[in-house]
Amino acid sequence: MIGDYVSNEELIQEARRRLHQGAWDYLVGGAASETTLRRNRLAFDRVAFRPRILVDVSEIDPSTTFLGQRLRIPAILAPIGSLQVFDPGGAIPVTQAATEFGILHSVSSVTLPALEETAAATPTPKIFQLYIHGDERWTAEIIGRVKAAGYAALALTVDVAHYSRRERPMLTRYQRPSQSIIPDRNYLGALTWETMDQIREMAGLPFMLKGVQTAEDAALAVEHGVEVIWVSNHGGRQIDHALGGLDTLPEIVQAVAGRARIIVDGGVQRGSDILKAIALGADAVALGRLQGWGLAAGGAAGVVRMLEILEDELICEMGLLGVASIGAVTPKHICPAEPVTPPHEMSSWVNMPVGRIQ
């Protein structure tokens, strides 16, 4: 049973057994040489802890508040397109898992079912992630639907000006369902700061910019009124040979200077990763592949179990680090270090079968 799994590597192995090769490659692969994907993991591996002793950690609270909502742990579920590839219910079991566990789900605009059906599945707030695939009239229509459905925030993804070459699924000629329903990708390439301003004003919701990778763009985003900077390289699935997400976080935190909230994603696989991101200035992390593995392994129950394991890891590391609350984590709790394992999409789990899972 899913509840009996003691490590997320067990969930991953179950997900691999259930998924055909094309869906698996879509979930785990990155762009081209997958250098960015590996650097996402390497960035976490190059950070070490500086644990403090004789601190009262008899009671530990790993929760935080984000967008006015209490999060059981400082994490949200990232938007993933075509979730129906991993579970027939698509976004609904993910939303149900987020509600049951107590975090936020960011719903992709290129997954099933319709955004209204996902919104109605649970009473808890949700974030809607938007790709621009049409003109101003198209954008106004979908934002109107988002607002009518009661979404709490809008996240605009801006790192897909050109669709990348994801060679793992290309080699098996795999085409995920949403690739065939996107009307026009050219609109993504035409986005500018001015059109972003129009979209933000049109939405009238807390606004998140997803895909920020430099201090320069983070500073511009704040000047344009963006309330949440989402540090992301699309999980290594867009530009190849970029820095890891955690590598870019410090310069972005410095540029933002407390004027916006910050999320980071890319390579987050363990509770210790969450602590490292918080220590470097993030308010929360976003979970992508972990979410997909949990969903493929056991639907909503699989996602919940993944989060429970992550929470257990987080509480354990907080106690050993000498912090009783997320607010107590500071840059003084970490330092640079040399990695000890080669980075790849599953390098956090040393007990994974030899040769990993292909």
N, C-alpha and C positions, 0 to 999 in steps of 0.2 A: 504493500500500500504506500501511496505517496507520503503519508504522514510518518512512515517508518524511516524515510531517508535521513541520514545524519549529515550529509555533505552535499553541496550543490554539484559536485562531480558525479554523484549518483543520478541526479536529475538530468545532467547532460548526457550521460550514457543511455538513459531511458529515452530521451529526446532523439538521440541518434538512431536507436532501434525503430522508432516510430516514423521517422521522416525518410522520404525517398531522396536520392542524391541531389536532385535539383534544388529542392526546398532547403536541404541542409547547406548546400553551397551558398545559396542566397543569404542565409542567416549568418554563417560564420565568416564568409569571405570579405575581402576588401578590394580596393581599387588597384589595378595593374600589379606592381610588384609587392603590394601589401606592406610597404615600408611604413606608411603612416599608421596602419593598424598595429604593427609591432611596436612602433614608437609610443603609441598610447599606453601599452603595457609597460614598456621600458621606463617611461616617465615615473610610474608608480614604484617600480623596482629600484629606482635610483634615489628614493627617499627612505631614510631610516628614522626610527623613533628614538627619543631621549626620555626614557621613563623616569618619573619622579616617585619617590618612596615616602612612606609615612603620611600618606594623604588618606582621609576617610573616604573610602569608596564602598562602604557597606551597603549603600543604596545608590544605584546608578540610574539616571534618566537620560536615555538617548534621543528624546523627542526634541522637536523644534517647531517654530511657527513660520509659515511661508504663505504669502498672498492671503494673510488673515486666517489661514487654516492650520490647525495643529497637525503635524506630521509625526507619526509614531517613531520614525527614524528620518534623518535628513536626506530623503531620497524621494524622487517621483518616478513614475513609469514613463519612459520616453516614447514618443510617437514612432510606431513601426508600421510601414505600409504592408498591405496584403496579409494581415494577421490571420485571415481565413485559411491561409496555406498551412498554418500550424495547428489550428483548431477550427472546426466548422462554424463555431460561434463568432469567430473574428474578434472584434474589439470588445464584445459584451463580457466574455469571461475575464478579460483583463480588467475591465472596469469593476466587475463584481469583486475581483481579488483586491483591487485597490481599496474599495469600500470596506471589505471585511477586515483587511489588515490595518487600514488607517493612514493611507497616503493618497496623493493625487495621481490621476492618470491624464497624460497628455495624449489626446486622441488624434491620430493621423487623418489627414483629409483624403488619403488614398488607401483607405481600408474599408472593409464592410463590417457591419451593415451601415445604413445611412446614419448621418450624424445625429439625427433626431432619435432614432431607435437606440443608439448607444447612450445618449443623454438621458433617455427615459428609463434605462435599465436599472439605475440606482439613484437614490436621492442626493448623493453627495456631489460637491462641485467638481468640475472637470475643466481642463485646459483644451482648447482646440488648436491644433497645428495646421497651418495653411501653406500650401503651395499655390502660387499664382499661375493658373492655367487658362486665363481668359482676360478679356478687356475689362474696363472699369465697370461696365454693366454686369458682367459675370461676377466680378469681385464683390460688388454691392449686394448681389443676390445671395451669394453664399454667406457673406457676413451677416446679412439679415436673418438667414436661417440659423446661424450660430447664436445670435443674440436671442432670437425667439425660443431656441431650445434651452436657454439658460446656462450656457457655458460661462465660467467665471473669469476667463482670461483668453487672450489670443496670442499664439506664438507664430511669428512669420519666419519661415526657413529661407535663408538667403545664401546658402553655400552650394546651390545647384544651378548656377548660371549656365553650366553645360553638364549634361549627364555623363558620368564617368564610365570608364571601361572596367567593369567588374568581371575579371577573366574566369574566375572559378565557375560561375553559372554560364558564362558564355561558352566555355569548352564543352558543356553538356547540352548546349542549345536550349537552356531553360529560360522560359519567359514567365515571370510572375503575373498574376491576373491584372494588377493595376497598370502594368505597362501598356496594355491594349486599350485602356479606357481614358488615358490622359489625352485631352483634346489637342493641346499645342504647347510644346516645351519652350517655344521661342519667347513667351511672355516672361519666363523666369530669367532669361538672359537680358531682358530689357529693363529689369528693376533698377531703380536709382534711389538715392536718399529722398528725392522729391516724391516719387511714387510711394515710398515707404511712409512718408508723412501723411499722404492722402489715405492710405490704408489704416494707419493708426487713428486718424481723426474719424474715419468712417466707422471704425469698430467701437470706439468709446468705451473700451474695456481695458483693464490692466494689460499692458503690451509688452511682449517678450520678443527679442530678436535672437533667433537661433542660427548659429553658424559663425559667430564672431571668433576671430583667431589672432587679432593683433590689438595692441594698445591704441593704435591710431583709430581703428574702427570703433573700439569701445568708447573712446572719448567722443567721437562724432555721434555715436548712438545716444549717449547721455545728453549731449547738446540738442539732439532732436527729440528729447522727451521720452526715450525708451526707459521703461521702469525695471525691466529684468534683462540683463545681459546673459545670453546662453552661450557659454564657451564650448564650441563643438567643431570637430572636423568630420562630422557625420559618421563617427565610429570608424574612421579610416576608409570610408567607402566613396569619397569624392576625390579630392586632390591627393595625389600620391606624393611622397617625399616631403610632407609637412611635418611640423613638430607635433609631439604628443599633446593632447589636450591639457594635461597637468603641467607640461612644460610652459605653455603660454599663459597659464593662470596668473602667476605673480605680476607680470607686466600689465595685465588687464585689471587686476585688483588695484594696482597703483594708479592706473589711468582713471578708473571709475571713482576712486577716493570716497567710497561710501555713498555716492549719489544714486546708486541703483543696486538691486539685489543681483546675485550672481549664481548661476548654475553651471556645472561642468559635467561633461559626459566623455565617453571614450575610454574603454578598458577597465571600467569599474567592475570588479569581480569579487571583492571581499570587504568585510567590515573594516579592515585596516585601511583599505583604499578610501573609504568614506572619511575616516579620521584625517588622513593625509590631505584630502581636498579641503576639509574644513580648516585645518591648520594653515593652509596656504591662502585662505581668504574666501572660499566658496561658502555660500549659504546652504546649498544642497547639491546632490549629484543626481543625474538621470541614468536610469538603467535600461539598456537596450537588449543586447544579446542575452543577458541573464533572464530577462523577461521572456524572450522568445524560447529559450530552452525550457523554462518552467512551464510555459503554455503548451509547448509540444509534448512535454512529458506527462502532463496531467490536467490540462485545462485550467480553470480557476484555482482548483486545489493545488496544482503544480506551482502556480505563481505565488500563492500564499505561502506554500512550504519554502520556496526559494527565499521569500522575504523573511520568514521566521529564522531560517538558517543565517541569513545575512545579519539580522538583528542580534542573534546569539553571538556571532563573531564580533560584532561591534561592541556589545556590552563587555565581552571578555577582554577585548583590546583596551577599552576605556579603563577598566579596572586595573589592568596591568600597566597602563600608561600613567595612572595616577590622576584621572579626571572623572568627576562624578556627574558632569553634565556637558552637553555639547558646547555651551557657552564658555566652559573652562579651557577648551582646546585653543592653544596659541601657537604661533610660529616657533616658539622656544621648545616645543615638544618634538620637533623634527630637525633633521640635518641631512646634508648630502651623503650618499653612500654609493659604493659600487654594486651593481647587480650581481646576483649569483647564479641566475639561470637565463638561458637564451629566451627572449620574449617571443610569444606567439599568442594566438587567440585563446588558448587555454593553459597558459603557463603558470597560472596560480595554483593548479592542482597537481601536486607531485605524485599522487597515487593514480593518476589517469593511466590507462593501459599504455604499454610501450608503443611508440609510434603515434600516440594520440589517437584521435578518432577522425578518420578521413571521410 
